[in-house]
């Protein structure tokens, strides 16, 4: 499969030992793939897990050398076990009080 098919999708990336100063080579990380260039670079964004299995971007895109990538495939939440989101965890939202309705004057 071409990397172009994965652009603007969430992907799971496993990094090589050359990236061990930043990423654990034994772990799989979830990112948003935003671009691919012809020189061997991938533009990725950090993702954070949200409520109900959803996820959202947590940073501006940055370029990485694809030589640091050992494996890349589309993220499937049903099959992905133990993947790491690189963005900060989402904060649980506080339930909002219902809006009080004012009585209608006739």
N, C-alpha and C positions, 0 to 999 in steps of 0.2 A: 504494500500500500504506500502511496506517495504521502509525504509530509504535508503537501498542499491540501489533502483531504481532511487534515486535522486542524487547519487554521480556524480560529474562533471557536474552538471546542476545548473542553476540559480534557487534559491528558495526564496519564501516569508516567512519570519519568524515574528511571533507575539510573543512577550515576556511576561512572567508573571510579576506580581507585584514585585517579588523578584529581578528582574533585573532593577527596576526603577531608580537606581542610574546611570545607563549607557544608558538605552533605555526607551522610553515612551511606557507604556503598551497599550495605545490606538492606537499606530501607527503600521504600517506594514513595514518591512525593507527587502530589496533585498540583498542577498548574493550569493556567489558561494559555494556550498557544496562540499568540496574536499575529505572528509573521514568521516567514522563512525567507532567507536570502540565498543567492546563488554561490556565496562564498563559504558556506558551511556554518552559518549562525542561525540560532533560533531566538525569537523574541518571546519571552514568557512573562506572565504576571502571577504573583502570589495569590492564592485563594484561601479563604477562611470558611470553615464549616458554618452553616446557618441552621436555622430551625427547620425541622421536618425533612432533613436530608438535602436541603438546598445548599448552595454555596455561592459566594460572591467574591469579586476581586478585592484584594487587600493592599495593592501597591500599584505603582506605575510600571509599565512594561520595561524589561531590561533584556539586553542581548547576552546570550551565552554561546560558547563554541560547541557545536554539536559533537565534537570529538570527546567531550566530557560525558556524553550520554551513552549509556550502555544499552538501554532499552526504552522505547516509547510506544505507547498505545493509548487508544481512547479510554477515558474514564467511564466505567460502568459501576454505579453505586451498588447494584445488586451483587456484583461479583468481586468488588474491591474490599478486601479485608485487611486491616492493618496499614492502610495508606496514611501518610502524614500530610496534613495541610500546613503550608508554610506561613500563612497569615495568622494573626492573633485570633484566638477563639471569639466567636460572637458572644456578646453580652446578652444574657436573658432579658427580655423586655418586661417592663412592669405593666400589669394590666391597667388600662385606663378606666377611670370612673365613667359611668354613662353620663351623657349630657342631660342636664335637667331641662325639661320642657317648661316654658312659661305658659301659664294658662291664657287661653285666648279670650279677649274681652269682646263681648257682643253688644 
